[in-house]
């Protein structure tokens, strides 16, 4: 299952991401200041620094060692990198890639999730 289809509408540093196996989880979160919190009467005071910061989670049921290493090579050595997902262009970072190494001999992986967060 090496060399799965690459998608031109999912780009990291201009290079296509392999097609995920199922829907991509997209989350938008506000970033609050450290001064955000409840006062003594329990009222919440929010100081929002940025609104709707995107997170993308790409699920893969199975990845060959070639595909797994290809994904990691897309952002290797870059704490931040340009991304283009469905026409949204921004700068992001890889917050997490996790999975189960199912075959140490071949380097095949299962249940891999790649998590990318907008800077």
C-alpha positions as CSV (number, residue, x, y, z in Angstrom):
1,X,0.0,0.0,0.0
2,X,3.0,2.3,-0.5
3,X,2.7,5.5,-2.4
4,X,-0.9,6.2,-1.7
5,X,-2.6,8.9,-3.7
6,X,-1.3,12.4,-3.0
7,X,-3.8,15.3,-3.0
8,X,-3.1,18.7,-4.6
9,X,-5.6,20.4,-2.3
10,X,-3.6,19.4,0.8
11,X,-0.1,20.8,0.6
12,X,2.6,21.1,3.2
13,X,5.5,23.4,2.1
14,X,4.1,23.0,-1.5
15,X,4.2,19.2,-1.5
16,X,1.0,17.1,-1.5
17,X,-0.1,15.2,1.5
18,X,-1.2,11.6,1.1
19,X,-4.9,11.1,1.0
20,X,-6.3,10.3,4.5
21,X,-8.5,7.3,4.9
22,X,-11.5,9.1,6.3
23,X,-12.8,12.6,7.0
24,X,-10.4,15.2,8.2
25,X,-11.3,16.6,11.6
26,X,-11.2,20.4,11.4
27,X,-11.4,22.4,14.7
28,X,-11.5,26.2,15.2
29,X,-10.5,27.5,18.7
30,X,-10.1,31.0,20.1
31,X,-6.8,31.7,21.9
32,X,-7.4,33.5,25.2
33,X,-4.9,35.6,27.1
34,X,-3.4,34.3,30.3
35,X,-5.5,37.0,32.0
36,X,-8.7,35.2,31.0
37,X,-10.5,33.7,34.0
38,X,-13.3,33.9,36.5
39,X,-13.5,36.6,39.1
40,X,-14.5,36.0,42.7
41,X,-18.2,36.1,41.8
42,X,-17.8,33.4,39.2
43,X,-18.1,35.7,36.2
44,X,-15.9,34.7,33.3
45,X,-13.7,37.5,31.8
46,X,-12.3,36.5,28.4
47,X,-9.5,38.4,26.7
48,X,-9.4,36.8,23.2
49,X,-6.0,37.2,21.5
50,X,-7.0,35.4,18.3
51,X,-10.3,33.9,17.0
52,X,-10.8,30.7,15.0
53,X,-7.3,29.2,15.0
54,X,-7.6,26.1,12.9
55,X,-6.4,22.6,13.7
56,X,-6.5,19.8,11.1
57,X,-6.3,16.1,12.0
58,X,-5.6,13.6,9.2
59,X,-6.4,10.0,10.0
60,X,-4.7,7.0,8.3
61,X,-5.8,3.5,9.0
62,X,-2.6,2.1,7.6
63,X,0.6,3.6,6.3
64,X,3.6,1.8,4.8
65,X,7.0,2.9,6.0
66,X,7.5,4.8,2.7
67,X,4.3,6.8,3.2
68,X,4.9,7.4,6.9
69,X,8.4,8.7,6.3
70,X,7.2,10.8,3.4
71,X,4.7,12.5,5.6
72,X,7.4,13.2,8.2
73,X,9.7,14.5,5.5
74,X,7.2,17.2,4.5
75,X,7.9,19.3,7.7
76,X,11.3,17.8,8.8
77,X,13.6,20.5,10.2
78,X,10.8,23.2,10.0
79,X,9.3,24.3,13.3
80,X,6.8,26.2,11.1
81,X,5.8,25.7,7.5
82,X,3.4,26.9,4.9
83,X,0.2,24.9,4.4
84,X,-2.6,25.1,1.8
85,X,-5.7,23.1,2.7
86,X,-8.7,23.5,0.4
87,X,-7.6,27.0,-0.7
88,X,-6.8,28.2,2.9
89,X,-3.2,29.3,3.0
90,X,-1.5,29.9,6.3
91,X,1.5,29.0,8.4
92,X,1.3,26.0,10.7
93,X,3.2,23.5,12.7
94,X,3.0,19.8,13.4
95,X,1.7,19.4,16.9
96,X,1.6,15.6,16.8
97,X,1.9,12.5,14.7
98,X,1.0,9.3,16.5
99,X,0.3,5.7,15.5
100,X,1.1,2.1,16.2
101,X,4.1,0.5,14.7
102,X,2.6,-2.8,13.6
103,X,5.6,-4.4,11.9
104,X,9.0,-3.4,13.1
105,X,10.6,-5.4,10.3
106,X,8.8,-3.5,7.5
107,X,8.1,-0.3,9.3
108,X,4.4,-0.4,8.6
109,X,2.0,1.7,10.8
110,X,-1.6,1.6,11.7
111,X,-4.0,4.1,13.3
112,X,-1.9,7.1,12.4
113,X,-3.1,10.6,13.1
114,X,-1.3,13.7,11.8
115,X,-2.2,16.9,13.7
116,X,-1.4,20.3,12.2
117,X,-2.1,23.6,14.0
118,X,-2.3,27.1,12.5
119,X,0.4,29.4,13.9
